Amino acid sequence: MSLCKLSSNDIFLHAVSSDAQANLKKIQTWAKEIASSTCVARQIFAMLTHEVYITIDMNNQKKIIEKLIKDNIRLHEDLKVLRIVWLKKIADSEKTYSSFIVEIAIKAMMNQLINVNMLNSHQECACKLFEKNCCITQCFRCHKFDHITKICRKNQRCEKCADKHHIKKCVMSSNKRRCINCNENHELWRCICLKWWQQMKRAFKIYRNKSFKYSETFKYNCTFFSLFLNSLDSMNSSDSMNSFDSTNFLNSVTVMLKTCS
């Protein structure tokens, strides 16, 4: 059994066997040894739904989920939705349709939605498996790929010269431009960036080879639980992980698993 802290301040726990994983999911009191707000994250399956009216208010999750379940009561009687989010921010008020991501905890129900589609306000919407690796993720702080600004701990970088300042404070001339990713003489947003094209090719390759639905034999070998440092009751967010003894924690979890077996 091993434990790893992620840059998002979540913790990734790798179980040694499927039986240990099942016991960790069943008895979740061990997570409270870190803090009272620590909880085990649920396994989630995501689906992309197209041609949706943008009049939906995503801020009221309870209301929109209840309406979606009511619209599909005849097609999908046991539908249970965890969360709904827009694929992209709706900035253009004149836009009529967009796509949103639906998260569900039951794999069989997700595959049924993909096969049959779903209804939204009495309109049939096409459903497809959502593969997040098909998207290109880039930070707007350091401008590196594969992470977002919310969890970035690096310094702000300029999109023009790659120095440690905001682009509004840049005074470099046009002949001193530098890309933070490929280190060539151009601004960050130029399409000639080799690193950008590598990301595009990677995403396109995953999209081309992705499945149409979730495999029935697919299984996770690990347990993942979220640790939200801002909501801890007994520790401050700045020094919470410094005071957390991972060795003693793993030993106590191992003892707990032995008593369950």
Buried (B, 14 or more C-beta within 10 A) or exposed (E): BEBEEEEBBBBEBBBEEEEBBEBBBEEEEBBEBBBEBBBBEEEEBBBBBBEBEBEBEEEEBEEBBEBBBEBBEEBBEEBEBBBBEBBEEBEEEEEEEBBBBBBBEBBEBBBBBBEEBBBBEEEEBEBBBBBEEBBEEBBEBBBBBEBEEEEBEEEBBBBBBBBEBEEEEBEBEEEEBBBBBBEEEBBBEBEEBEBBEEBEEBBEEBEEEEEEBBEEEEEEEEBBBBBBBEEBEEBEEEEBBEEBEBEEBBEEBEEBBEEEE
